[in-house]
Amino acid sequence: KIEILSGPEVWKPRLAQLVDADQLPAELGGTGPPCLPTINAFHKVTIASGTAHKIEVAVAANDILRFKFFTYAAGDISFKLVLIRPDGSELPLVPHAAYSADRCSNGHCVAGEVQCPEGGTVRAEWDHPGWWSREIACRAYKVEPAAPAPAAAE
């Protein structure tokens, strides 16, 4: 059976009838944990011509940083990933490059992972030098290390 419901004032009460509140995420009207983690969530931003969008993440040596992005509608975008050392100097981790529409839109995205050689702040930067604004979805986040395995009992 399929039910088609209108706005949240209709579907939230119906969902509450079908699913226990503690099993239903808060954004769907329950008391459970969120559907999507916000720490690694995509940011949807519009980058005006000649401007940039930046995400900065504090890192320690050997931390792994992941990034992923795509443009809405066909369009080019430029990207770079830089480690800013405590003394203010910069170390390119992913060199500044232009990504054409066939690489980052219409179902394609750009993704990668880097290991930070030293501590500091990593800045992911998307810019758009073109004439029109460009809407993108992007994220850059530190991968949390796995918990160490428990020591074997002797």
Buried (B, 14 or more C-beta within 10 A) or exposed (E): EEEEEEEEEEBBEEBBEEBEEEEBBEEBBBEBEEEEEEEBEEEEBEBEEEEBBEBEBEBEEEBBBBBBBBBEEEBBBBBBBBBBEEEEEEBEBBEEEBBEBEBBBEEEBBEBEBEBEEBBBBBBBBBBBBEEEBBBBBBBBBEEEEEEEEEEEE
